[in-house]
Amino acid sequence: SYRLRFHLAPPLLARRDPATGVPRKRAFGAWVLPVFRLLARLKGLRGTGLDPFGWTAERRAERALIGEYEKTVD
C-alpha cells in the first residue's frame, strides 16, 4: 500500500521559520487533489486583479523584476 503526501508551503497557510524567514513546508494528504483541480480551473485568473496568490510580497517582487528587466532590454 502507499500514501500520497504533498509537501507544500502555501503562501496563505505557511508559517515562517524564525531562524531563516523561509516558509515551512507542511505535508498534505490526498484530500488536496480536488483543491489542485480547482486551482487548475482558475488558471485564467493568473496575473489579474482576482489572482488570490498575486498579492504576496514574493509575487509583487517578481512583477517588479519583470518590469525592470524589460526596461533594461529596451
C-alpha positions in Angstrom: 0.0 0.0 0.0 1.1 3.6 -0.5 0.1 7.1 0.6 0.1 10.3 -1.3 1.8 13.1 0.6 2.3 16.6 -0.9 4.9 18.7 0.9 3.9 22.3 0.3 4.4 25.8 1.7 1.2 27.6 0.6 1.6 31.3 0.8 -1.6 31.9 2.9 -1.0 29.0 5.3 2.7 28.5 5.7 4.4 29.6 8.9 7.9 31.1 8.6 11.0 29.5 10.1 12.1 32.0 12.8 15.8 31.5 12.1 15.7 31.8 8.3 12.4 33.5 7.5 11.7 30.8 4.9 8.2 29.4 4.8 8.0 25.9 6.4 6.6 23.1 4.3 3.7 21.1 5.6 2.6 17.6 4.5 -0.9 17.3 2.9 -2.7 14.1 2.1 -4.6 13.0 -1.0 -7.5 15.3 0.1 -5.8 18.2 -1.7 -6.2 16.6 -5.1 -9.7 18.3 -5.6 -8.1 21.6 -4.5 -5.4 21.2 -7.2 -8.2 20.5 -9.8 -10.0 23.7 -8.7 -6.8 25.7 -8.9 -6.2 24.4 -12.4 -9.6 25.6 -13.4 -8.9 29.0 -12.0 -5.7 29.3 -14.1 -7.3 32.0 -16.2 -7.2 34.3 -13.2 -3.4 34.3 -13.0 -1.9 37.7 -13.4 -5.3 39.5 -13.0 -6.5 41.5 -10.0 -8.5 38.4 -9.0 -5.5 36.2 -8.6 -5.6 35.1 -4.9 -1.8 34.5 -4.8 -0.8 37.5 -6.8 -0.6 39.9 -3.9 2.0 38.2 -1.8 5.3 40.1 -1.4 7.1 37.4 -3.5 4.7 37.8 -6.4 4.9 41.6 -6.3 8.7 41.4 -6.3 8.6 39.1 -9.3 6.4 41.5 -11.3 8.8 44.4 -10.4 11.7 42.3 -11.6 10.0 41.7 -14.9 9.4 45.4 -15.4 13.0 46.2 -14.5 14.2 43.6 -17.0 12.0 44.9 -19.8 13.4 48.5 -19.2 16.9 47.1 -19.3 16.4 45.2 -22.6 14.8 48.2 -24.4 
